[in-house]
Amino acid sequence: SKEDFVSARGTQSAWRIAWSMFAGSMGAWAITSPANYAVNAGWVGMVAYSLSCGAPIIILSFLGDRVSRIWPDASSLADFVGRRFGPVAKGCVVGVALLNMCLGLLGELTAIGALFKDFVGAEALPIMLVASSLSAVYTAYGGLAVSIVTD
């Protein structure tokens, strides 16, 4: 069903979801970004950077269950905000989420391309195209559940 494809509600264990969120938030950028940020911002900046990366996951782990109990048919943050605050707020959340996902995807693909270029000597663009195509195919085939497994 559409609900299973998009949300995979009740099909994954808490540990699998937690590890998927961890992998999704850490990603390939973790190889270069923290070290670069530490050089430019020092240890105080690195602590702030680490907290800002981990805090959303911790907050979601505490609030997610409560929101699911109050609005069991809301399948996303945008659905929740739309029901709670209206369609304008929902549109704002969707816009910010799409911008965030596009920037994150661009960062991941750039990191993958840079890794292959630096360590294998391959051109970055073909590697980025292959990685994004394969990810799109398996996610289109299996939905969120398959994406969680591959994280």
C-alpha positions as CSV (number, residue, x, y, z in Angstrom):
1,S,0.0,0.0,0.0
2,K,1.0,3.6,-0.3
3,E,1.3,3.9,3.5
4,D,3.7,1.0,3.7
5,F,5.8,2.3,0.8
6,V,6.1,5.8,2.2
7,S,6.3,5.3,6.0
8,A,6.9,1.6,6.6
9,R,5.0,2.1,9.9
10,G,5.4,-0.9,12.2
11,T,7.6,-2.9,9.9
12,Q,11.0,-2.1,11.5
13,S,12.4,-2.5,14.9
14,A,13.4,0.4,17.1
15,W,17.1,-0.5,16.7
16,R,16.9,-0.7,12.9
17,I,15.3,2.7,12.8
18,A,17.8,4.2,15.2
19,W,20.8,2.8,13.2
20,S,19.2,4.0,10.0
21,M,18.8,7.5,11.4
22,F,22.4,7.4,12.7
23,A,23.7,6.3,9.3
24,G,21.6,8.9,7.5
25,S,22.8,11.7,9.7
26,M,26.4,10.7,9.7
27,G,26.9,9.6,6.0
28,A,30.0,10.1,3.9
29,W,30.4,13.7,5.0
30,A,31.7,12.5,8.3
31,I,35.0,11.6,6.7
32,T,35.9,15.2,5.9
33,S,33.5,17.8,7.5
34,P,34.2,17.4,11.2
35,A,37.9,17.6,10.8
36,N,37.6,20.7,8.5
37,Y,35.2,22.3,10.9
38,A,37.5,21.6,13.9
39,V,40.4,23.3,12.1
40,N,38.3,26.4,11.4
41,A,36.2,26.7,14.6
42,G,38.3,24.9,17.3
43,W,37.0,22.5,20.0
44,V,34.1,24.8,21.0
45,G,32.8,24.8,17.5
46,M,33.3,21.1,17.2
47,V,31.3,20.5,20.3
48,A,28.5,22.8,19.1
49,Y,28.6,21.0,15.7
50,S,28.3,17.6,17.3
51,L,25.4,18.7,19.4
52,S,23.6,20.2,16.5
53,C,24.0,17.0,14.5
54,G,22.8,14.7,17.4
55,A,20.1,16.8,19.0
56,P,17.4,16.4,16.3
57,I,17.7,12.6,16.5
58,I,17.5,12.7,20.3
59,I,14.5,15.1,20.3
60,L,12.7,13.0,17.7
61,S,13.2,9.8,19.7
62,F,11.4,11.4,22.6
63,L,8.7,13.3,20.7
64,G,8.0,10.9,17.9
65,D,6.1,8.3,20.0
66,R,3.9,11.0,21.6
67,V,3.1,12.5,18.2
68,S,2.3,9.0,16.8
69,R,-0.2,8.5,19.7
70,I,-1.9,11.8,19.2
71,W,-2.1,11.7,15.4
72,P,-1.7,8.0,14.4
73,D,-2.5,8.6,10.7
74,A,0.1,11.4,10.3
75,S,3.0,9.8,8.3
76,S,5.5,12.7,8.3
77,L,6.4,15.9,10.1
78,A,4.7,17.8,7.4
79,D,1.4,15.9,8.0
80,F,1.7,16.6,11.7
81,V,2.4,20.3,11.2
82,G,-0.4,20.6,8.7
83,R,-3.0,19.1,11.1
84,R,-1.7,21.1,14.0
85,F,-1.0,24.5,12.4
86,G,-2.6,24.5,9.0
87,P,-1.7,24.3,5.3
88,V,0.6,27.3,5.2
89,A,2.8,25.9,8.0
90,K,2.8,22.5,6.2
91,G,4.0,24.1,3.0
92,C,6.8,25.8,4.9
93,V,7.9,22.5,6.5
94,V,7.8,20.8,3.1
95,G,9.9,23.5,1.5
96,V,12.5,23.4,4.3
97,A,12.6,19.6,4.3
98,L,13.1,19.5,0.5
99,L,15.8,22.1,0.6
100,N,17.5,20.2,3.5
101,M,17.2,16.8,1.6
102,C,18.6,18.3,-1.6
103,L,21.6,19.9,0.2
104,G,22.2,16.6,2.1
105,L,22.0,14.6,-1.1
106,L,24.3,16.9,-2.9
107,G,26.8,16.7,0.0
108,E,26.7,12.9,0.1
109,L,27.2,12.6,-3.7
110,T,30.0,15.1,-3.6
111,A,31.7,13.2,-0.8
112,I,31.3,9.9,-2.7
113,G,32.7,11.4,-5.9
114,A,35.6,13.0,-4.0
115,L,36.5,9.8,-2.3
116,F,36.6,7.8,-5.5
117,K,38.6,10.6,-7.2
118,D,41.1,10.9,-4.4
119,F,41.6,7.2,-3.6
120,V,40.9,5.4,-6.8
121,G,41.7,8.1,-9.4
122,A,38.3,7.8,-11.1
123,E,36.3,10.7,-12.4
124,A,33.8,11.9,-9.8
125,L,30.7,12.6,-12.0
126,P,30.2,9.0,-13.3
127,I,30.6,7.6,-9.8
128,M,28.0,10.1,-8.5
129,L,25.6,9.2,-11.3
130,V,25.9,5.5,-10.7
131,A,25.4,5.8,-6.9
132,S,22.4,8.1,-7.3
133,S,20.8,5.9,-10.0
134,L,21.2,2.7,-8.0
135,S,19.8,4.4,-4.9
136,A,16.8,5.7,-6.9
137,V,16.1,2.3,-8.4
138,Y,16.1,0.3,-5.2
139,T,14.2,2.9,-3.3
140,A,11.6,3.2,-6.1
141,Y,11.2,-0.6,-6.0
142,G,11.0,-1.2,-2.3
143,G,10.1,2.1,-0.7
144,L,11.3,3.3,2.7
145,A,11.7,-0.2,4.2
146,V,14.4,-1.0,1.6
147,S,16.0,2.3,2.1
148,I,16.2,1.6,5.9
149,V,17.8,-1.8,5.3
150,T,20.5,-0.3,3.0
151,D,21.4,2.4,5.4
